[in-house]
Protein backbone atom coordinates (compact mmCIF):
# COMPACT_ATOMS: atom_id res chain seq x y z
CA UNK A 1 0.00 0.00 0.00
CA UNK A 2 0.98 3.62 -0.44
CA UNK A 3 -0.27 6.94 0.88
CA UNK A 4 -2.39 7.11 -2.31
CA UNK A 5 -4.25 3.84 -1.54
CA UNK A 6 -8.02 4.04 -1.10
CA UNK A 7 -10.30 1.33 0.33
CA UNK A 8 -13.36 0.67 -1.81
CA UNK A 9 -16.36 -0.75 0.03
CA UNK A 10 -18.78 -2.30 -2.44
CA UNK A 11 -17.22 -0.16 -5.17
CA UNK A 12 -17.46 3.13 -3.24
CA UNK A 13 -14.38 4.91 -1.91
CA UNK A 14 -14.09 5.27 1.85
CA UNK A 15 -11.84 7.65 3.82
CA UNK A 16 -8.58 5.75 4.13
CA UNK A 17 -5.57 6.16 6.38
CA UNK A 18 -2.11 4.93 5.51
CA UNK A 19 -0.33 3.17 8.38
CA UNK A 20 2.37 1.20 6.58
CA UNK A 21 3.03 -0.62 3.31
CA UNK A 22 0.97 -3.53 4.67
CA UNK A 23 -1.67 -1.76 6.83
CA UNK A 24 -4.46 0.69 6.00
CA UNK A 25 -7.37 1.97 8.06
CA UNK A 26 -10.75 2.85 6.58
CA UNK A 27 -13.89 4.56 7.81
CA UNK A 28 -16.86 2.23 7.36
CA UNK A 29 -20.18 3.93 8.00
CA UNK A 30 -23.10 2.48 9.98
CA UNK A 31 -25.12 2.48 6.77
CA UNK A 32 -22.44 0.25 5.19
CA UNK A 33 -23.19 -2.51 7.69
CA UNK A 34 -26.94 -1.95 8.12
CA UNK A 35 -27.85 -4.59 5.53
CA UNK A 36 -26.95 -8.26 6.01
CA UNK A 37 -24.99 -9.75 3.13
CA UNK A 38 -21.64 -9.94 1.41
CA UNK A 39 -19.69 -6.83 0.42
CA UNK A 40 -16.70 -6.84 -1.92
CA UNK A 41 -13.77 -4.82 -0.59
CA UNK A 42 -10.79 -3.73 -2.70
CA UNK A 43 -7.94 -1.27 -2.45
CA UNK A 44 -7.36 1.15 -5.30
CA UNK A 45 -3.98 2.77 -5.85
CA UNK A 46 -3.30 5.15 -8.71
CA UNK A 47 0.34 5.80 -7.78
CA UNK A 48 1.87 3.40 -10.28
CA UNK A 49 2.29 0.48 -7.88
CA UNK A 50 3.21 -2.73 -9.73
CA UNK A 51 0.21 -5.05 -9.95
CA UNK A 52 -2.21 -2.13 -9.45
CA UNK A 53 -4.22 -0.09 -9.68
CA UNK A 54 -6.84 -2.22 -7.84
CA UNK A 55 -6.49 -5.36 -5.73
CA UNK A 56 -8.53 -8.48 -6.21
CA UNK A 57 -11.73 -8.26 -4.15
CA UNK A 58 -12.10 -9.81 -0.73
CA UNK A 59 -15.53 -10.58 0.70
CA UNK A 60 -16.65 -8.97 3.95
CA UNK A 61 -19.70 -10.67 5.41
CA UNK A 62 -22.19 -8.49 7.28
CA UNK A 63 -24.10 -10.68 9.74
CA UNK A 64 -27.25 -9.88 11.73
CA UNK A 65 -25.66 -10.26 15.15
CA UNK A 66 -22.48 -11.43 16.78
CA UNK A 67 -22.90 -13.41 19.96
CA UNK A 68 -20.35 -13.43 22.74
CA UNK A 69 -20.10 -16.50 24.85
CA UNK A 70 -18.08 -16.45 28.04
CA UNK A 71 -16.87 -19.73 29.36
CA UNK A 72 -15.39 -20.25 32.80
CA UNK A 73 -11.64 -20.61 32.92
CA UNK A 74 -10.63 -24.01 34.29
CA UNK A 75 -7.02 -24.61 35.22
CA UNK A 76 -5.68 -28.10 35.80
ZANURO-820272 format. One record per atom (N, C-alpha, C, CB): atom name; residue in three letters; x negated, z negated, y negated. Coordinates in steps of 0.2 Angstrom, whole numbers. Glycine has a CB too. Layout:
{node CA, ALA, {X, Z, Y}}
...
***
This chain:
{node N, UNK, {-4, 0, 6}}
{node CA, UNK, {0, 0, 0}}
{node C, UNK, {-4, 0, -6}}
{node CB, UNK, {5, -6, 0}}
{node N, UNK, {-1, 2, -12}}
{node CA, UNK, {-5, 2, -18}}
{node C, UNK, {0, -1, -23}}
{node CB, UNK, {-7, 9, -20}}
{node N, UNK, {-3, -2, -29}}
{node CA, UNK, {1, -4, -35}}
{node C, UNK, {7, 0, -37}}
{node CB, UNK, {-3, -6, -41}}
{node N, UNK, {7, 7, -34}}
{node CA, UNK, {12, 12, -36}}
{node C, UNK, {17, 12, -30}}
{node CB, UNK, {9, 18, -36}}
{node N, UNK, {17, 8, -25}}
{node CA, UNK, {21, 8, -19}}
{node C, UNK, {28, 5, -21}}
{node CB, UNK, {18, 4, -13}}
{node N, UNK, {33, 8, -19}}
{node CA, UNK, {40, 6, -20}}
{node C, UNK, {44, 5, -14}}
{node CB, UNK, {44, 10, -25}}
{node N, UNK, {47, -1, -13}}
{node CA, UNK, {51, -2, -7}}
{node C, UNK, {58, 2, -8}}
{node CB, UNK, {53, -9, -5}}
{node N, UNK, {60, 6, -3}}
{node CA, UNK, {67, 9, -3}}
{node C, UNK, {71, 6, 2}}
{node CB, UNK, {66, 17, -2}}
{node N, UNK, {77, 3, 0}}
{node CA, UNK, {82, 0, 4}}
{node C, UNK, {88, 5, 4}}
{node CB, UNK, {84, -7, 1}}
{node N, UNK, {88, 7, 10}}
{node CA, UNK, {94, 12, 11}}
{node C, UNK, {93, 18, 7}}
{node CB, UNK, {101, 9, 10}}
{node N, UNK, {87, 20, 5}}
{node CA, UNK, {86, 26, 1}}
{node C, UNK, {86, 24, -7}}
{node CB, UNK, {91, 31, 2}}
{node N, UNK, {87, 18, -9}}
{node CA, UNK, {87, 16, -16}}
{node C, UNK, {81, 12, -17}}
{node CB, UNK, {94, 13, -18}}
{node N, UNK, {78, 13, -23}}
{node CA, UNK, {72, 10, -25}}
{node C, UNK, {74, 2, -26}}
{node CB, UNK, {68, 13, -30}}
{node N, UNK, {70, -2, -25}}
{node CA, UNK, {70, -9, -26}}
{node C, UNK, {64, -12, -30}}
{node CB, UNK, {72, -14, -20}}
{node N, UNK, {65, -16, -35}}
{node CA, UNK, {59, -19, -38}}
{node C, UNK, {54, -22, -33}}
{node CB, UNK, {61, -25, -43}}
{node N, UNK, {48, -19, -34}}
{node CA, UNK, {43, -21, -29}}
{node C, UNK, {37, -24, -32}}
{node CB, UNK, {41, -14, -25}}
{node N, UNK, {34, -29, -29}}
{node CA, UNK, {28, -32, -31}}
{node C, UNK, {22, -30, -26}}
{node CB, UNK, {29, -39, -32}}
{node N, UNK, {16, -29, -29}}
{node CA, UNK, {11, -28, -25}}
{node C, UNK, {7, -34, -24}}
{node CB, UNK, {6, -22, -28}}
{node N, UNK, {6, -36, -17}}
{node CA, UNK, {2, -42, -16}}
{node C, UNK, {-5, -40, -13}}
{node CB, UNK, {5, -46, -11}}
{node N, UNK, {-6, -35, -9}}
{node CA, UNK, {-12, -33, -6}}
{node C, UNK, {-11, -26, -3}}
{node CB, UNK, {-15, -38, -1}}
{node N, UNK, {-16, -23, 0}}
{node CA, UNK, {-15, -17, 3}}
{node C, UNK, {-11, -17, 9}}
{node CB, UNK, {-22, -14, 5}}
{node N, UNK, {-9, -23, 12}}
{node CA, UNK, {-5, -23, 18}}
{node C, UNK, {1, -27, 16}}
{node CB, UNK, {-9, -26, 23}}
{node N, UNK, {3, -30, 10}}
{node CA, UNK, {8, -34, 9}}
{node C, UNK, {12, -32, 2}}
{node CB, UNK, {6, -42, 9}}
{node N, UNK, {18, -31, 2}}
{node CA, UNK, {22, -30, -3}}
{node C, UNK, {28, -35, -4}}
{node CB, UNK, {25, -23, -4}}
{node N, UNK, {31, -36, -9}}
{node CA, UNK, {37, -40, -10}}
{node C, UNK, {42, -36, -13}}
{node CB, UNK, {36, -47, -14}}
{node N, UNK, {48, -37, -11}}
{node CA, UNK, {54, -33, -14}}
{node C, UNK, {60, -37, -16}}
{node CB, UNK, {56, -27, -9}}
{node N, UNK, {63, -36, -21}}
{node CA, UNK, {69, -39, -23}}
{node C, UNK, {75, -36, -19}}
{node CB, UNK, {71, -39, -31}}
{node N, UNK, {78, -39, -15}}
{node CA, UNK, {84, -37, -11}}
{node C, UNK, {90, -41, -14}}
{node CB, UNK, {83, -38, -3}}
{node N, UNK, {95, -37, -16}}
{node CA, UNK, {101, -40, -20}}
{node C, UNK, {106, -43, -15}}
{node CB, UNK, {104, -35, -24}}
{node N, UNK, {110, -47, -17}}
{node CA, UNK, {116, -50, -12}}
{node C, UNK, {120, -44, -10}}
{node CB, UNK, {120, -55, -16}}
{node N, UNK, {121, -39, -14}}
{node CA, UNK, {126, -34, -12}}
{node C, UNK, {122, -30, -7}}
{node CB, UNK, {127, -29, -18}}
{node N, UNK, {116, -30, -6}}
{node CA, UNK, {112, -26, -1}}
{node C, UNK, {114, -29, 6}}
{node CB, UNK, {105, -26, -3}}
{node N, UNK, {115, -35, 6}}
{node CA, UNK, {116, -38, 13}}
{node C, UNK, {123, -41, 13}}
{node CB, UNK, {111, -44, 13}}
{node N, UNK, {128, -38, 9}}
{node CA, UNK, {135, -41, 10}}
{node C, UNK, {139, -37, 15}}
{node CB, UNK, {138, -40, 3}}
{node N, UNK, {136, -31, 18}}
{node CA, UNK, {139, -28, 23}}
{node C, UNK, {135, -28, 29}}
{node CB, UNK, {141, -20, 21}}
{node N, UNK, {138, -30, 35}}
{node CA, UNK, {135, -30, 41}}
{node C, UNK, {133, -23, 44}}
{node CB, UNK, {139, -34, 47}}
{node N, UNK, {127, -22, 46}}
{node CA, UNK, {125, -16, 49}}
{node C, UNK, {117, -15, 48}}
{node CB, UNK, {129, -10, 45}}
{node N, UNK, {115, -9, 50}}
{node CA, UNK, {108, -7, 50}}
{node C, UNK, {106, -3, 43}}
{node CB, UNK, {106, -3, 56}}
{node N, UNK, {101, -5, 40}}
{node CA, UNK, {98, -2, 34}}
{node C, UNK, {91, 1, 35}}
{node CB, UNK, {98, -7, 28}}
{node N, UNK, {90, 7, 34}}
{node CA, UNK, {84, 10, 34}}
{node C, UNK, {79, 8, 28}}
{node CB, UNK, {84, 17, 35}}
{node N, UNK, {73, 5, 29}}
{node CA, UNK, {69, 3, 24}}
{node C, UNK, {62, 7, 25}}
{node CB, UNK, {67, -5, 25}}
{node N, UNK, {60, 10, 19}}
{node CA, UNK, {54, 13, 19}}
{node C, UNK, {50, 11, 13}}
{node CB, UNK, {55, 21, 18}}
{node N, UNK, {44, 13, 12}}
{node CA, UNK, {40, 12, 6}}
{node C, UNK, {37, 19, 4}}
{node CB, UNK, {34, 8, 8}}
{node N, UNK, {39, 20, -3}}
{node CA, UNK, {37, 26, -6}}
{node C, UNK, {31, 25, -10}}
{node CB, UNK, {43, 29, -10}}
{node N, UNK, {26, 30, -10}}
{node CA, UNK, {20, 29, -14}}
{node C, UNK, {18, 36, -16}}
{node CB, UNK, {14, 26, -10}}
{node N, UNK, {18, 37, -23}}
{node CA, UNK, {16, 44, -26}}
{node C, UNK, {9, 44, -29}}
{node CB, UNK, {22, 45, -31}}
{node N, UNK, {5, 39, -26}}
{node CA, UNK, {-2, 39, -29}}
{node C, UNK, {-7, 43, -25}}
{node CB, UNK, {-4, 32, -29}}
{node N, UNK, {-5, 47, -21}}
{node CA, UNK, {-9, 51, -17}}
{node C, UNK, {-12, 48, -11}}
{node CB, UNK, {-15, 54, -21}}
{node N, UNK, {-9, 43, -8}}
{node CA, UNK, {-11, 39, -2}}
{node C, UNK, {-11, 44, 4}}
{node CB, UNK, {-7, 33, -1}}
{node N, UNK, {-16, 44, 8}}
{node CA, UNK, {-16, 49, 14}}
{node C, UNK, {-10, 46, 18}}
{node CB, UNK, {-23, 48, 17}}
{node N, UNK, {-7, 51, 21}}
{node CA, UNK, {-1, 50, 25}}
{node C, UNK, {5, 49, 22}}
{node CB, UNK, {-3, 44, 29}}
{node N, UNK, {5, 48, 15}}
{node CA, UNK, {11, 47, 11}}
{node C, UNK, {15, 54, 9}}
{node CB, UNK, {9, 44, 4}}
{node N, UNK, {20, 54, 5}}
{node CA, UNK, {21, 48, 0}}
{node C, UNK, {26, 43, 3}}
{node CB, UNK, {24, 51, -6}}
{node N, UNK, {29, 44, 9}}
{node CA, UNK, {34, 39, 11}}
{node C, UNK, {33, 37, 18}}
{node CB, UNK, {41, 42, 10}}
{node N, UNK, {34, 31, 20}}
{node CA, UNK, {32, 29, 27}}
{node C, UNK, {38, 31, 31}}
{node CB, UNK, {32, 21, 27}}
{node N, UNK, {37, 30, 38}}
{node CA, UNK, {43, 31, 42}}
{node C, UNK, {47, 25, 41}}
{node CB, UNK, {40, 31, 50}}
{node N, UNK, {54, 26, 42}}
{node CA, UNK, {59, 21, 41}}
{node C, UNK, {58, 15, 47}}
{node CB, UNK, {66, 24, 41}}
{node N, UNK, {59, 9, 45}}
{node CA, UNK, {61, 4, 49}}
{node C, UNK, {68, 1, 48}}
{node CB, UNK, {55, -2, 48}}
{node N, UNK, {71, -1, 53}}
{node CA, UNK, {78, -3, 53}}
{node C, UNK, {78, -11, 52}}
{node CB, UNK, {81, -2, 59}}
{node N, UNK, {82, -13, 46}}
{node CA, UNK, {83, -20, 45}}
{node C, UNK, {90, -21, 47}}
{node CB, UNK, {82, -21, 37}}
{node N, UNK, {92, -26, 51}}
{node CA, UNK, {99, -27, 53}}
{node C, UNK, {102, -33, 49}}
{node CB, UNK, {99, -29, 61}}
{node N, UNK, {107, -31, 46}}
{node CA, UNK, {111, -36, 42}}
{node C, UNK, {116, -39, 47}}
{node CB, UNK, {114, -34, 36}}
{node N, UNK, {116, -46, 49}}
{node CA, UNK, {121, -49, 53}}
{node C, UNK, {125, -53, 50}}
{node CB, UNK, {117, -53, 59}}
{node N, UNK, {131, -55, 53}}
{node CA, UNK, {136, -59, 49}}
{node C, UNK, {134, -66, 48}}
{node CB, UNK, {142, -59, 53}}
{node N, UNK, {130, -69, 52}}
{node CA, UNK, {128, -76, 51}}
{node C, UNK, {122, -77, 56}}
{node CB, UNK, {134, -81, 53}}
{node N, UNK, {118, -81, 53}}
{node CA, UNK, {112, -84, 57}}
{node C, UNK, {114, -91, 59}}
{node CB, UNK, {106, -83, 53}}
{node N, UNK, {113, -93, 65}}
{node CA, UNK, {115, -100, 67}}
{node C, UNK, {108, -103, 68}}
{node CB, UNK, {119, -100, 74}}
{node N, UNK, {108, -110, 66}}
{node CA, UNK, {102, -114, 67}}
{node C, UNK, {104, -119, 72}}
{node CB, UNK, {99, -117, 61}}
{node N, UNK, {99, -119, 77}}
{node CA, UNK, {100, -124, 83}}
{node C, UNK, {94, -129, 82}}
{node CB, UNK, {102, -121, 90}}
{node N, UNK, {96, -135, 82}}
{node CA, UNK, {90, -140, 82}}
{node C, UNK, {91, -144, 89}}
{node CB, UNK, {91, -145, 76}}
{node N, UNK, {85, -143, 92}}
{node CA, UNK, {84, -147, 99}}
{node C, UNK, {80, -153, 98}}
{node CB, UNK, {82, -142, 104}}
{node N, UNK, {81, -158, 102}}
{node CA, UNK, {77, -164, 101}}
{node C, UNK, {70, -162, 104}}
{node CB, UNK, {80, -170, 105}}
{node N, UNK, {65, -165, 101}}
{node CA, UNK, {58, -165, 103}}
{node C, UNK, {57, -170, 109}}
{node CB, UNK, {53, -166, 97}}
{node N, UNK, {55, -167, 114}}
{node CA, UNK, {53, -171, 120}}
{node C, UNK, {46, -171, 122}}
{node CB, UNK, {58, -170, 126}}
{node N, UNK, {42, -176, 121}}
{node CA, UNK, {35, -176, 123}}
{node C, UNK, {34, -179, 130}}
{node CB, UNK, {31, -180, 118}}
{node N, UNK, {30, -176, 134}}
{node CA, UNK, {28, -179, 140}}
{node C, UNK, {21, -181, 141}}
{node CB, UNK, {30, -174, 146}}
***
